[in-house]
């Protein structure tokens, strides 16, 4: 039974890696299931045993990453800059996956899920106080800035490390967020 589980994991990982490489080469929208099959060297029935379609494969790849990411994001203190710092570090350490999933070539599916994850985390943090500006606006600002900076880094091949990205984020966001947050 363990051997079968290993084969399943190896097949799924191979399909995900093939998808990452193809997305990076030609963009998510232009990748077909047949492209993935050819790259991963598996048959159509094998693919459909594991995944419903190309989007299910993409989401499975993202889910595997996001489970680890949620653990890191959940461990940070209730400071609006901390989730961004954790995300930049996480992405920097997993550049190939993030280039495929979060860059210009990655498509909108992953962006929506990543946005939702960050929004939920930040809303939970910001509900601790009473911001001068509605929490939803502050969260949207922080989330958009985080994803914009991450997208820029991904699309430019991570020209700076995670510490630089975190410092840039703090310089961009911190003054505005501090101005609208006030103690409960």
MDTraj code that builds the backbone (N, CA, C; nanometers):
import mdtraj as md
import numpy as np

residues = "UNK UNK UNK UNK UNK UNK UNK UNK UNK UNK UNK UNK UNK UNK UNK UNK UNK UNK UNK UNK UNK UNK UNK UNK UNK UNK UNK UNK UNK UNK UNK UNK UNK UNK UNK UNK UNK UNK UNK UNK UNK UNK UNK UNK UNK UNK UNK UNK UNK UNK UNK UNK UNK UNK UNK UNK UNK UNK UNK UNK UNK UNK UNK UNK UNK UNK UNK UNK UNK UNK UNK UNK UNK UNK UNK UNK UNK UNK UNK UNK UNK UNK UNK UNK UNK UNK UNK UNK UNK UNK UNK UNK UNK UNK UNK UNK UNK UNK UNK UNK UNK UNK UNK UNK UNK UNK UNK UNK UNK UNK UNK UNK UNK UNK UNK UNK UNK UNK UNK UNK UNK UNK UNK UNK UNK UNK UNK UNK UNK UNK UNK UNK UNK UNK UNK UNK UNK UNK UNK UNK UNK UNK UNK UNK UNK UNK UNK UNK UNK UNK UNK UNK UNK UNK UNK UNK UNK UNK UNK UNK UNK UNK UNK UNK UNK UNK UNK UNK UNK UNK UNK UNK UNK UNK UNK UNK UNK UNK UNK UNK UNK UNK UNK UNK".split()
xyz = np.array([
    [0.0820, -0.1199, 0.0000],
    [0.0000, 0.0000, 0.0000],
    [0.0860, 0.1258, 0.0000],
    [0.1941, 0.1254, 0.0793],
    [0.2837, 0.2401, 0.0842],
    [0.3449, 0.2648, -0.0528],
    [0.3803, 0.1560, -0.1239],
    [0.4387, 0.1696, -0.2575],
    [0.3414, 0.2410, -0.3517],
    [0.2133, 0.2060, -0.3447],
    [0.1145, 0.2708, -0.4297],
    [0.1055, 0.4197, -0.3951],
    [0.1054, 0.4519, -0.2672],
    [0.1001, 0.5916, -0.2268],
    [0.2204, 0.6680, -0.2819],
    [0.3356, 0.6059, -0.2803],
    [0.4546, 0.6710, -0.3360],
    [0.4380, 0.6937, -0.4854],
    [0.3838, 0.5958, -0.5544],
    [0.3627, 0.6116, -0.6991],
    [0.2644, 0.7239, -0.7269],
    [0.1592, 0.7285, -0.6490],
    [0.0593, 0.8347, -0.6657],
    [0.1244, 0.9704, -0.6420],
    [0.1998, 0.9828, -0.5337],
    [0.2671, 1.1107, -0.5046],
    [0.3649, 1.1474, -0.6148],
    [0.4397, 1.0490, -0.6635],
    [0.5374, 1.0748, -0.7693],
    [0.4672, 1.1187, -0.8982],
    [0.3558, 1.0540, -0.9318],
    [0.2807, 1.0910, -1.0518],
    [0.2246, 1.2318, -1.0391],
    [0.1627, 1.2602, -0.9270],
    [0.1047, 1.3936, -0.9065],
    [0.2132, 1.5012, -0.9092],
    [0.3251, 1.4735, -0.8438],
    [0.4359, 1.5699, -0.8433],
    [0.4893, 1.5905, -0.9848],
    [0.5016, 1.4828, -1.0608],
    [0.5487, 1.4940, -1.1990],
    [0.4551, 1.5770, -1.2852],
    [0.3251, 1.5581, -1.2674],
    [0.2270, 1.6373, -1.3422],
    [0.2343, 1.7846, -1.3016],
    [0.2487, 1.8107, -1.1724],
    [0.2577, 1.9488, -1.1255],
    [0.3844, 2.0165, -1.1764],
    [0.4961, 1.9459, -1.1718],
    [0.6215, 2.0033, -1.2216],
    [0.6143, 2.0292, -1.3713],
    [0.5497, 1.9390, -1.4448],
    [0.5319, 1.9602, -1.5886],
    [0.4475, 2.0848, -1.6125],
    [0.3409, 2.1000, -1.5355],
    [0.2561, 2.2183, -1.5496],
    [0.3343, 2.3453, -1.5192],
    [0.4127, 2.3459, -1.4107],
    [0.4933, 2.4637, -1.3768],
    [0.5845, 2.5025, -1.4926],
    [0.6548, 2.4057, -1.5461],
    [0.7489, 2.4334, -1.6553],
    [0.6759, 2.4887, -1.7769],
    [0.5627, 2.4309, -1.8096],
    [0.4871, 2.4761, -1.9268],
    [0.4277, 2.6150, -1.9061],
    [0.3781, 2.6416, -1.7870],
    [0.3249, 2.7750, -1.7589],
    [0.4347, 2.8783, -1.7755],
    [0.5507, 2.8481, -1.7227],
    [0.6628, 2.9409, -1.7329],
    [0.7020, 2.9633, -1.8786],
    [0.6954, 2.8582, -1.9601],
    [0.7336, 2.8686, -2.1009],
    [0.6309, 2.9418, -2.1858],
    [0.5023, 2.9116, -2.1655],
    [0.4040, 2.9664, -2.2590],
    [0.2793, 3.0267, -2.1965],
    [0.2703, 3.0270, -2.0657],
    [0.1545, 3.0860, -2.0003],
    [0.0451, 2.9839, -1.9762],
    [-0.0234, 2.9992, -1.8656],
    [-0.1263, 2.9041, -1.8252],
    [-0.2344, 2.8870, -1.9309],
    [-0.2826, 2.9965, -1.9847],
    [-0.3938, 2.9900, -2.0792],
    [-0.3602, 2.9118, -2.2055],
    [-0.2340, 2.9069, -2.2422],
    [-0.1943, 2.8370, -2.3650],
    [-0.1536, 2.6915, -2.3421],
    [-0.1454, 2.6502, -2.2168],
    [-0.1093, 2.5115, -2.1847],
    [-0.2338, 2.4239, -2.1975],
    [-0.2178, 2.3094, -2.2615],
    [-0.3273, 2.2129, -2.2725],
    [-0.2963, 2.0904, -2.1869],
    [-0.3989, 2.0124, -2.1600],
    [-0.3778, 1.8871, -2.0872],
    [-0.2804, 1.7994, -2.1648],
    [-0.2933, 1.7977, -2.2982],
    [-0.2028, 1.7160, -2.3791],
    [-0.0576, 1.7610, -2.3621],
    [-0.0347, 1.8913, -2.3522],
    [0.1013, 1.9413, -2.3271],
    [0.1564, 1.8835, -2.1966],
    [0.0729, 1.8846, -2.0936],
    [0.1151, 1.8329, -1.9630],
    [0.1439, 1.6834, -1.9720],
    [0.0572, 1.6105, -2.0414],
    [0.0770, 1.4662, -2.0577],
    [0.2091, 1.4371, -2.1265],
    [0.2359, 1.5104, -2.2330],
    [0.3602, 1.4897, -2.3077],
    [0.4822, 1.5208, -2.2219],
    [0.4775, 1.6321, -2.1499],
    [0.5916, 1.6728, -2.0685],
    [0.6146, 1.5758, -1.9523],
    [0.5059, 1.5325, -1.8885],
    [0.5183, 1.4430, -1.7732],
    [0.5349, 1.2969, -1.8152],
    [0.5126, 1.2714, -1.9422],
    [0.5236, 1.1360, -1.9975],
    [0.4282, 1.0391, -1.9279],
    [0.3017, 1.0807, -1.9197],
    [0.1971, 0.9942, -1.8653],
    [0.0803, 0.9898, -1.9633],
    [-0.0035, 0.8899, -1.9480],
    [-0.1194, 0.8746, -2.0349],
    [-0.2371, 0.9583, -1.9885],
    [-0.3300, 0.9773, -2.0792],
    [-0.4495, 1.0571, -2.0510],
    [-0.5293, 0.9976, -1.9344],
    [-0.5461, 0.8664, -1.9329],
    [-0.6240, 0.8045, -1.8247],
    [-0.5559, 0.8250, -1.6893],
    [-0.4237, 0.8245, -1.6878],
    [-0.3510, 0.8505, -1.5628],
    [-0.3799, 0.9916, -1.5141],
    [-0.3756, 1.0867, -1.6062],
    [-0.4051, 1.2251, -1.5686],
    [-0.5441, 1.2348, -1.5065],
    [-0.6450, 1.1800, -1.5763],
    [-0.7828, 1.1942, -1.5294],
    [-0.8137, 1.1082, -1.4071],
    [-0.7280, 1.0153, -1.3742],
    [-0.7410, 0.9421, -1.2480],
    [-0.7124, 1.0362, -1.1307],
    [-0.6229, 1.1304, -1.1542],
    [-0.5795, 1.2206, -1.0475],
    [-0.6471, 1.3574, -1.0507],
    [-0.6801, 1.4064, -1.1705],
    [-0.7307, 1.5433, -1.1833],
    [-0.8468, 1.5500, -1.2819],
    [-0.9425, 1.6359, -1.2533],
    [-1.0596, 1.6567, -1.3382],
    [-1.0235, 1.7303, -1.4670],
    [-0.9343, 1.8298, -1.4526],
    [-0.8952, 1.9116, -1.5665],
    [-0.7680, 1.9889, -1.5315],
    [-0.7274, 2.0757, -1.6215],
    [-0.6045, 2.1531, -1.6018],
    [-0.6152, 2.2442, -1.4794],
    [-0.7308, 2.3025, -1.4583],
    [-0.7485, 2.3911, -1.3431],
    [-0.7374, 2.3133, -1.2121],
    [-0.7904, 2.1916, -1.2085],
    [-0.7793, 2.1087, -1.0875],
    [-0.6329, 2.0764, -1.0575],
    [-0.5548, 2.0514, -1.1611],
    [-0.4111, 2.0281, -1.1434],
    [-0.3441, 2.1532, -1.0875],
    [-0.3770, 2.2681, -1.1434],
    [-0.3200, 2.3940, -1.0956],
    [-0.3571, 2.4187, -0.9498],
    [-0.4834, 2.3978, -0.9167],
    [-0.5270, 2.4211, -0.7793],
    [-0.4653, 2.3207, -0.6823],
    [-0.4455, 2.1976, -0.7268],
    [-0.3785, 2.0988, -0.6410],
    [-0.2350, 2.1418, -0.6136],
    [-0.1683, 2.1931, -0.7158],
    [-0.0315, 2.2427, -0.6979],
    [-0.0315, 2.3610, -0.6014],
    [-0.1268, 2.4502, -0.6192],
    [-0.1366, 2.5654, -0.5306],
    [-0.1737, 2.5225, -0.3888],
    [-0.2654, 2.4266, -0.3758],
    [-0.3060, 2.3794, -0.2433],
    [-0.1882, 2.3216, -0.1659],
    [-0.1033, 2.2481, -0.2357],
    [0.0141, 2.1912, -0.1698],
    [0.1034, 2.3023, -0.1159],
    [0.1228, 2.4062, -0.1961],
    [0.2027, 2.5208, -0.1506],
    [0.1303, 2.5989, -0.0414],
    [0.0007, 2.6209, -0.0618],
    [-0.0711, 2.7079, 0.0309],
    [-0.0857, 2.6463, 0.1691],
    [-0.0882, 2.5149, 0.1784],
    [-0.0937, 2.4512, 0.3103],
    [0.0301, 2.4885, 0.3917],
    [0.1457, 2.4808, 0.3276],
    [0.2696, 2.5212, 0.3950],
    [0.2691, 2.6714, 0.4239],
    [0.2222, 2.7488, 0.3264],
    [0.2190, 2.8941, 0.3424],
    [0.1254, 2.9350, 0.4559],
    [0.0096, 2.8730, 0.4646],
    [-0.0839, 2.9052, 0.5734],
    [-0.0186, 2.8836, 0.7105],
    [0.0589, 2.7774, 0.7208],
    [0.1292, 2.7519, 0.8461],
    [0.2244, 2.8644, 0.8805],
    [0.2980, 2.9118, 0.7813],
    [0.3922, 3.0218, 0.8063],
    [0.3195, 3.1524, 0.8338],
    [0.2130, 3.1799, 0.7586],
    [0.1400, 3.3046, 0.7783],
    [0.0676, 3.3059, 0.9122],
    [0.0157, 3.1912, 0.9520],
    [-0.0549, 3.1831, 1.0792],
    [0.0359, 3.2021, 1.1994],
    [0.1640, 3.1796, 1.1795],
    [0.2596, 3.1896, 1.2900],
    [0.3087, 3.3320, 1.3145],
    [0.2744, 3.4255, 1.2276],
    [0.3265, 3.5620, 1.2428],
    [0.2386, 3.6423, 1.3376],
    [0.2999, 3.7411, 1.3984],
    [0.2281, 3.8271, 1.4933],
    [0.1252, 3.9127, 1.4205],
    [0.0396, 3.9768, 1.4968],
    [-0.0663, 4.0579, 1.4364],
    [-0.0139, 4.1960, 1.3977],
    [0.0740, 4.1961, 1.3029],
    [0.1328, 4.3167, 1.2451],
    [0.1083, 4.3050, 1.0951],
    [0.0401, 4.4006, 1.0324],
    [0.0055, 4.3880, 0.8916],
    [0.1236, 4.3639, 0.7978],
    [0.2437, 4.3971, 0.8387],
    [0.3595, 4.3746, 0.7513],
    [0.4104, 4.2310, 0.7594],
    [0.3846, 4.1617, 0.8680],
    [0.4403, 4.0275, 0.8874],
    [0.3930, 3.9251, 0.7854],
    [0.2633, 3.9182, 0.7497],
    [0.2235, 3.8212, 0.6470],
    [0.2943, 3.8459, 0.5139],
    [0.3136, 3.9713, 0.4783],
    [0.3837, 4.0024, 0.3531],
    [0.5277, 3.9533, 0.3600],
    [0.5939, 3.9784, 0.4714],
    [0.7322, 3.9327, 0.4876],
    [0.7409, 3.7808, 0.4771],
    [0.6479, 3.7118, 0.5432],
    [0.6471, 3.5652, 0.5389],
    [0.6218, 3.5165, 0.3963],
    [0.5304, 3.5823, 0.3264],
    [0.5013, 3.5435, 0.1879],
    [0.6222, 3.5660, 0.0980],
    [0.6890, 3.6788, 0.1112],
    [0.8075, 3.7059, 0.0281],
    [0.9168, 3.6020, 0.0529],
    [0.9397, 3.5685, 0.1778],
    [1.0405, 3.4674, 0.2115],
    [1.0004, 3.3311, 0.1535],
    [0.8753, 3.2960, 0.1716],
    [0.8235, 3.1683, 0.1223],
    [0.8378, 3.1600, -0.0300],
    [0.8002, 3.2666, -0.0990],
    [0.8084, 3.2688, -0.2457],
    [0.9530, 3.2666, -0.2932],
    [1.0381, 3.3405, -0.2258],
    [1.1791, 3.3460, -0.2648],
    [1.2429, 3.2077, -0.2548],
    [1.2051, 3.1331, -0.1528],
    [1.2600, 2.9988, -0.1332],
    [1.2017, 2.8970, -0.2314],
    [1.0922, 2.9320, -0.2981],
    [1.0252, 2.8410, -0.3917],
    [1.0019, 2.9109, -0.5257],
    [1.1063, 2.9734, -0.5757],
    [1.0936, 3.0557, -0.6959],
    [1.0332, 2.9851, -0.8168],
    [1.0751, 2.8641, -0.8523],
    [1.0164, 2.8027, -0.9727],
    [0.8643, 2.7885, -0.9641],
    [0.8155, 2.7446, -0.8501],
    [0.6707, 2.7290, -0.8346],
    [0.6012, 2.8645, -0.8403],
    [0.6571, 2.9645, -0.7746],
    [0.5934, 3.0958, -0.7738],
    [0.6022, 3.1643, -0.9096],
    [0.7092, 3.1405, -0.9844],
    [0.7160, 3.1966, -1.1197],
    [0.6016, 3.1426, -1.2040],
    [0.5744, 3.0140, -1.1892],
    [0.4675, 2.9523, -1.2664],
    [0.3298, 2.9937, -1.2159],
    [0.3126, 2.9963, -1.0860],
    [0.1799, 3.0175, -1.0296],
    [0.1394, 3.1638, -1.0162],
    [0.2332, 3.2520, -0.9887],
    [0.1978, 3.3892, -0.9521],
    [0.2471, 3.4960, -1.0478],
    [0.3214, 3.4596, -1.1489],
    [0.3704, 3.5589, -1.2432],
    [0.2674, 3.5906, -1.3504],
    [0.3064, 3.6710, -1.4462],
    [0.2182, 3.7075, -1.5574],
    [0.1646, 3.5848, -1.6288],
    [0.2458, 3.4792, -1.6325],
    [0.2087, 3.3585, -1.7057],
    [0.1125, 3.2695, -1.6272],
    [0.0929, 3.2962, -1.5003],
    [0.0212, 3.2038, -1.4140],
    [-0.1293, 3.2024, -1.4238],
    [-0.1897, 3.3019, -1.4787],
    [-0.3347, 3.3034, -1.4859],
    [-0.3973, 3.3598, -1.3589],
    [-0.5280, 3.3764, -1.3652],
    [-0.6015, 3.4427, -1.2573],
    [-0.6428, 3.3500, -1.1433],
    [-0.6480, 3.2200, -1.1691],
    [-0.6996, 3.1266, -1.0694],
    [-0.6205, 3.1346, -0.9393],
    [-0.4899, 3.1239, -0.9485],
    [-0.4055, 3.1251, -0.8288],
    [-0.4078, 3.2624, -0.7633],
    [-0.4082, 3.3669, -0.8434],
    [-0.4127, 3.5024, -0.7869],
    [-0.5358, 3.5203, -0.6977],
    [-0.6510, 3.4701, -0.7436],
    [-0.7735, 3.4819, -0.6636],
    [-0.7601, 3.4082, -0.5307],
    [-0.7054, 3.2884, -0.5345],
    [-0.6909, 3.2100, -0.4117],
    [-0.5896, 3.2732, -0.3159],
    [-0.4796, 3.3222, -0.3690],
    [-0.3790, 3.3874, -0.2855],
    [-0.4356, 3.5151, -0.2248],
    [-0.5104, 3.5904, -0.3030],
    [-0.5736, 3.7131, -0.2531],
    [-0.6700, 3.6800, -0.1393],
    [-0.7494, 3.5761, -0.1570],
    [-0.8456, 3.5371, -0.0539],
    [-0.7734, 3.4971, 0.0754],
    [-0.6650, 3.4213, 0.0623],
    [-0.5895, 3.3766, 0.1797],
    [-0.5330, 3.4964, 0.2565],
    [-0.4704, 3.5892, 0.1849],
    [-0.4134, 3.7075, 0.2507],
    [-0.5224, 3.7947, 0.3115],
    [-0.6322, 3.8112, 0.2398],
    [-0.7426, 3.8933, 0.2886],
    [-0.7982, 3.8376, 0.4191],
    [-0.8211, 3.7069, 0.4242],
    [-0.8737, 3.6451, 0.5466],
    [-0.7788, 3.6656, 0.6641],
    [-0.6519, 3.6455, 0.6400],
    [-0.5536, 3.6599, 0.7470],
    [-0.5474, 3.8043, 0.7970],
    [-0.5413, 3.8983, 0.7052],
    [-0.5316, 4.0391, 0.7451],
    [-0.6595, 4.0877, 0.8120],
    [-0.7752, 4.0423, 0.7646],
    [-0.9008, 4.0832, 0.8285],
    [-0.9033, 4.0368, 0.9742],
    [-0.8563, 3.9163, 0.9978],
    [-0.8527, 3.8654, 1.1353],
    [-0.7606, 3.9509, 1.2220],
    [-0.6504, 3.9955, 1.1650],
    [-0.5557, 4.0775, 1.2407],
    [-0.6099, 4.2171, 1.2653],
    [-0.6653, 4.2782, 1.1622],
    [-0.7077, 4.4175, 1.1750],
    [-0.8363, 4.4332, 1.2542],
    [-0.9097, 4.3271, 1.2724],
    [-1.0311, 4.3363, 1.3531],
    [-0.9992, 4.3529, 1.5010],
    [-0.8709, 4.3416, 1.5354],
    [-0.8308, 4.3591, 1.6745],
    [-0.8405, 4.5052, 1.7174],
    [-0.8307, 4.5965, 1.6246],
    [-0.8390, 4.7382, 1.6561],
    [-0.9561, 4.8013, 1.5835],
    [-0.9668, 4.9330, 1.5918],
    [-1.0714, 5.0058, 1.5200],
    [-1.0028, 5.1060, 1.4291],
    [-0.9833, 5.0691, 1.3023],
    [-0.9157, 5.1615, 1.2119],
    [-1.0020, 5.2833, 1.1800],
    [-0.9362, 5.3943, 1.1503],
    [-1.0041, 5.5168, 1.1097],
    [-1.0720, 5.4941, 0.9747],
    [-1.0062, 5.4203, 0.8883],
    [-1.0595, 5.3813, 0.7577],
    [-1.1157, 5.2404, 0.7756],
    [-1.2251, 5.2049, 0.7080],
    [-1.2801, 5.0698, 0.7246],
    [-1.1740, 4.9613, 0.7025],
    [-1.1813, 4.8585, 0.7856],
    [-1.0832, 4.7497, 0.7797],
    [-1.0744, 4.6892, 0.6403],
    [-1.1877, 4.6792, 0.5704],
    [-1.1874, 4.6203, 0.4363],
    [-1.0979, 4.6994, 0.3411],
    [-1.0969, 4.8305, 0.3564],
    [-1.0148, 4.9161, 0.2703],
    [-0.8670, 4.8967, 0.3037],
    [-0.8353, 4.8931, 0.4316],
    [-0.6960, 4.8733, 0.4736],
    [-0.6458, 4.7373, 0.4258],
    [-0.7282, 4.6353, 0.4412],
    [-0.6906, 4.5000, 0.3990],
    [-0.6705, 4.4947, 0.2482],
    [-0.7592, 4.5560, 0.1734],
    [-0.7442, 4.5570, 0.0270],
    [-0.6157, 4.6279, -0.0135],
    [-0.5843, 4.7381, 0.0522],
    [-0.4612, 4.8114, 0.0242],
    [-0.3384, 4.7248, 0.0515],
    [-0.3348, 4.6619, 0.1687],
    [-0.2198, 4.5774, 0.2050],
    [-0.2085, 4.4561, 0.1128],
    [-0.3203, 4.3918, 0.0849],
    [-0.3202, 4.2737, -0.0017],
    [-0.2759, 4.3096, -0.1426],
    [-0.3304, 4.4167, -0.1969],
    [-0.2938, 4.4579, -0.3330],
    [-0.1463, 4.4950, -0.3425],
    [-0.0962, 4.5643, -0.2418],
    [0.0456, 4.6003, -0.2422],
    [0.1328, 4.4758, -0.2324],
    [0.0957, 4.3829, -0.1457],
    [0.1710, 4.2581, -0.1314],
    [0.1748, 4.1825, -0.2632],
    [0.0580, 4.1624, -0.3232],
    [0.0519, 4.0856, -0.4478],
    [0.1177, 4.1599, -0.5635],
    [0.1074, 4.2914, -0.5639],
    [0.1740, 4.3691, -0.6682],
    [0.3248, 4.3585, -0.6597],
    [0.3780, 4.3705, -0.5402],
    [0.5229, 4.3596, -0.5207],
    [0.5710, 4.2175, -0.5480],
    [0.4941, 4.1186, -0.5035],
    [0.5299, 3.9795, -0.5318],
    [0.5274, 3.9529, -0.6822],
    [0.4233, 4.0000, -0.7503],
    [0.4148, 3.9821, -0.8955],
    [0.5314, 4.0471, -0.9674],
    [0.5685, 4.1662, -0.9239],
    [0.6838, 4.2345, -0.9841],
    [0.8102, 4.1513, -0.9645],
    [0.8315, 4.1014, -0.8422],
    [0.9515, 4.0216, -0.8142],
    [0.9531, 3.8943, -0.8978],
    [0.8403, 3.8260, -0.9040],
    [0.8306, 3.7013, -0.9806],
    [0.8574, 3.7274, -1.1283],
    [0.7920, 3.8283, -1.1835],
    [0.8050, 3.8564, -1.3270],
    [0.9426, 3.9077, -1.3659],
    [1.0176, 3.9571, -1.2690],
    [1.1528, 4.0062, -1.2965],
    [1.2608, 3.9117, -1.2455],
    [1.2233, 3.7878, -1.2178],
    [1.3212, 3.6878, -1.1768],
    [1.3804, 3.7103, -1.0392],
    [1.3033, 3.7676, -0.9484],
    [1.3493, 3.7957, -0.8122],
    [1.4831, 3.8691, -0.8137],
    [1.4837, 3.9957, -0.8601],
    [1.6088, 4.0711, -0.8640],
    [1.6618, 4.1068, -0.7249],
    [1.5779, 4.0912, -0.6238],
    [1.6179, 4.1188, -0.4854],
    [1.5709, 4.0036, -0.3973],
    [1.6342, 3.9888, -0.2832],
    [1.5963, 3.8799, -0.1933],
    [1.4727, 3.9172, -0.1108],
    [1.4277, 3.8209, -0.0306],
    [1.3060, 3.8390, 0.0479],
    [1.3183, 3.9536, 0.1480],
    [1.4351, 3.9722, 0.2064],
    [1.4539, 4.0806, 0.3035],
    [1.4358, 4.2167, 0.2365],
    [1.4874, 4.2318, 0.1143],
    [1.4718, 4.3574, 0.0417],
    [1.3243, 4.3818, 0.0108],
    [1.2551, 4.2767, -0.0350],
    [1.1125, 4.2902, -0.0663],
    [1.0331, 4.3296, 0.0580],
    [1.0650, 4.2675, 0.1710],
    [0.9955, 4.2999, 0.2953],
    [1.0216, 4.4447, 0.3366],
    [1.1452, 4.4897, 0.3223],
    [1.1786, 4.6287, 0.3565],
    [1.1066, 4.7257, 0.2633],
    [1.1014, 4.6939, 0.1349],
    [1.0299, 4.7792, 0.0394],
    [0.8815, 4.7846, 0.0749],
    [0.8248, 4.6705, 0.1081],
    [0.6841, 4.6650, 0.1472],
    [0.6589, 4.7543, 0.2687],
    [0.7444, 4.7411, 0.3682],
    [0.7277, 4.8234, 0.4890],
    [0.7345, 4.9729, 0.4565],
    [0.8303, 5.0105, 0.3719],
    [0.8428, 5.1528, 0.3358],
    [0.7202, 5.2016, 0.2593],
    [0.6638, 5.1156, 0.1767],
    [0.5469, 5.1543, 0.0979],
    [0.4184, 5.1581, 0.1808],
    [0.4018, 5.0644, 0.2703],
    [0.2733, 5.0437, 0.3364],
    [0.2657, 5.0990, 0.4780],
    [0.3708, 5.0818, 0.5532],
    [0.3649, 5.1113, 0.6961],
    [0.3157, 5.2526, 0.7300],
    [0.3660, 5.3581, 0.6652],
    [0.3187, 5.4917, 0.7036],
    [0.1672, 5.5087, 0.6875],
    [0.1142, 5.4589, 0.5773],
    [-0.0294, 5.4722, 0.5546],
    [-0.1126, 5.3897, 0.6506],
    [-0.0703, 5.2680, 0.6759],
    [-0.1465, 5.1810, 0.7656],
    [-0.1412, 5.2340, 0.9083],
    [-0.0249, 5.2759, 0.9517],
    [-0.0136, 5.3307, 1.0883],
    [-0.1016, 5.4554, 1.1049],
    [-0.1148, 5.5330, 0.9993],
    [-0.1949, 5.6553, 1.0079],
    [-0.3442, 5.6264, 1.0252],
    [-0.3897, 5.5117, 0.9771],
    [-0.5332, 5.4840, 0.9856],
    [-0.5701, 5.3846, 1.0957],
    [-0.4705, 5.3191, 1.1548],
    [-0.4998, 5.2266, 1.2646],
    [-0.4907, 5.3007, 1.3969],
    [-0.5752, 5.2635, 1.4868],
    [-0.5662, 5.3195, 1.6216],
    [-0.6017, 5.2093, 1.7201],
    [-0.5531, 5.2182, 1.8407],
    [-0.5810, 5.1132, 1.9398],
    [-0.7304, 5.0983, 1.9652],
    [-0.7688, 4.9776, 2.0028],
    [-0.9107, 4.9488, 2.0315],
    [-0.9590, 5.0231, 2.1542],
])
top = md.Topology()
chain = top.add_chain()
for i, resn in enumerate(residues, 1):
    res = top.add_residue(resn, chain, resSeq=i)
    for name in ("N", "CA", "C"):
        top.add_atom(name, md.element.get_by_symbol(name[0]), res)
traj = md.Trajectory(xyz[None], top)
